[in-house]
Amino acid sequence: MYDASLWQPSADLSILQKRAQLLKAIRTFFDTRDVMEVDTQCLSLGSITDPHIEVLTSKTRSQGQDLTYYLQTSPEFAMKRLLCAGSGSIYQLGKVFRAEEIGRRHSIEFTMLEWYRIGFDHWQLMNEIQDLLSVLLDDASLTCERLSYQMAFLRHTGLDPFAATLFQLQKCAHEHTEYGLQENDRDTLLELLFSSVVEPAIGKYVPCFVHSYPASQAALAKTHLDEKGQLVAARFELYWQGMELANGYHELTDAKEQARRFAEDKTTRQEMRLANRQFDERLITALGNGLPDCAGVALGVDRLLMLLCHKSHIAEVLPFAHARA
């Protein structure tokens, strides 16, 4: 039965005013740092390969051809092509789309802030994120916590993610989630434990950066040896009050290595019987032309607004949430 009240916004107008103020403050922050705003396409003929993220597609016929367009899950690939073309440091505020469960923290369409800083590594980018949060929170004394992935795991599960056996990970996952005994992939078990045990326990009082992930979880980040001689990813995630806010990398610039990782993802997708995708060959070509040394991060604006406004559901900060779209 049609609900006539669904024409109204899902967020209070006072929240929408705060949303507008937040977007303005973000743009002012980057303007003062001479970081250029860009506005890339939402539709692309190439897609991501990540087996853990599903994309929305749009099929059309143009000039006698049947075409499949992918809605961007992030503006990352297009922005990196701009970086390779010599854009300098850039940022983007815009809509992204993911075919995932709709829930308290998730929406099919949401707003992402993504930026890339030429000459930065991931440590310097963490500093800049802290600066941004200090401005948005009007708290010059804000100091974010920093924890290595290994330390966060040891503190909250008692296991060393680099040294634990497969059986220990299976047993721990089963104890905490009732799942995992039949799972033989280490990264799947690590991600299950991190999301169900570690993530809810960190960043409760101040934002917390988790860094130095296992190299197998590098995604589009560089890898390096840490002080213990362990191969780790030059990436971080930001958590606050049990919620993931941002994911950042010291960006991989090696086109051949990126192509290898794409091919590995494609194999994983086939093994998981997921839909085949046309990965973005333009990105590989652009990387071959030369991506400047840089660090980049994507931050969920709706989630940040939830925390700033003390809201528990993403619908409370969106003009028109899923049921009202």
C-alpha positions, -999 to +999 in steps of 0.1 A: +000+000+000+013+034-009+025+055+020+017+092+012+042+104+038+072+091+019+075+123-001+090+140+029+128+141+036+142+113+058+165+138+076+153+168+097+158+201+079+182+211+108+204+181+099+203+190+062+216+225+072+244+209+091+251+187+061+254+218+039+277+234+065+299+203+065+303+202+027+312+239+028+337+234+056+354+205+037+357+226+005+371+255+024+397+232+041+410+220+007+408+254-009+431+269+018+456+241+010+455+247-027+440+212-035+419+214-066+383+200-066+375+177-096+342+162-107+347+129-126+321+107-142+297+084-123+294+059-152+324+040-166+329+013-192+355-003-168+350-015-133+368-024-101+380-060-096+376-062-058+357-095-050+343-080-018+325-050-035+296-054-058+288-028-084+255-014-099+253-016-137+234+002-164+228-015-197+220+006-228+223+005-266+242+033-283+254+036-320+244+000-327+263-014-297+250-030-265+269-014-237+273-021-200+282+009-178+293+006-142+283+031-116+314+042-097+320+026-063+347+053-058+361+080-081+396+065-075+404+052-110+393+084-128+411+106-103+443+086-107+440+091-144+439+128-138+470+125-115+488+107-142+479+136-166+495+161-143+466+175-123+485+179-090+468+173-057+430+169-061+399+161-041+363+151-050+330+153-031+303+132-048+280+103-050+291+067-052+271+035-055+275+000-042+252-030-045+252-040-008+229-045+021+209-015+031+212-010+069+220+013+097+254+023+082+249+014+046+231+029+016+232+019-020+240+055-029+262+076-006+285+106-005+323+101-005+351+125+000+382+113-018+415+131-021+451+126-033+482+144-021+513+145-043+545+138-024+527+125+007+530+090+022+503+074+043+517+088+075+515+124+063+480+118+050+470+106+085+482+139+098+461+158+073+430+138+081+436+147+118+439+184+107+406+181+088+388+165+117+401+192+141+386+218+119+353+200+115+350+193+152+364+228+162+389+210+184+425+222+179+437+197+205+423+166+188+449+138+187+439+106+169+451+073+182+473+051+160+475+013+162+492-012+140+469-039+126+490-064+146+487-045+179+449-040+174+445-077+168+466-088+198+449-064+221+413-075+212+416-111+201+448-123+218+461-136+184+490-123+163+475-120+128+509-126+113+519-157+133+486-174+142+480-208+126+449-214+104+434-236+131+439-208+158+421-183+135+393-208+128+388-215+165+389-179+175+364-169+147+340-197+158+342-187+194+333-151+186+309-155+156+299-192+154+314-192+119+349-200+106+355-237+112+350-246+075+369-215+062+404-221+049+413-186+037+434-167+062+423-132+050+386-141+051+391-153+087+411-122+096+385-099+081+357-118+100+376-113+133+385-077+126+349-067+117+332-086+145+357-083+174+383-056+167+363-029+149+336-024+176+363-020+203+385+007+188+381+045+184+355+046+212+366+080+225+389+095+199+393+085+162+418+057+157+440+049+127+447+013+122+478+009+099+503-017+086+478-043+073+490-076+061+505-074+026+478-098+013+453-070+021+473-043+002+446-037-024+460-006-043+486+003-018+524-001-018+540-027+005+571-024+027+589-041+055+580-029+090+604-025+119+600-063+127+608-073+091+572-082+083+559-074+048+529-050+054+507-028+033+512+010+034+476+016+041+453+026+070+417+027+080+401+052+103+377+042+130+356+062+154+330+050+179+332+015+163+325+028+128+349+027+098+352+062+084+381+062+059+404+039+040+438+053+028+469+042+009+504+052+000+494+046-036+508+018-058+525+033-088+537+002-105+515-006-136+527-042-139+521-049-102+486-033-104+478-055-135+489-086-116+467-077-086+437-071-110+443-106-125+446-121-091+412-105-081+397-118-113+408-154-105+393-150-070+360-137-084+359-168-107+366-191-077+338-174-058+315-177-088+309-140-089+300-120-121+328-113-145+337-077-149+356-056-175+384-042-154+396-007-161+424-010-187+426+028-189+439+029-154+467+004-162+476+025-193+476+057-172+498+041-145+522+030-173+525+067-182+535+075-147+515+081-114+533+106-092+543+094-057+512+102-037+488+091-009+451+090-012+421+084+010+383+079+007+361+091+036+324+084+041+307+118+045+273+105+056+289+084+084+310+114+095+278+135+097+261+107+117+289+110+143+289+148+143+251+149+148+249+119+172+227+099+148+225+061+148+211+055+113+223+068+080+188+076+069+187+103+096+214+123+077+203+117+041+178+140+023+159+110+009+170+076+022+163+043+003+126+040+010+120+076+000+143+078-030 
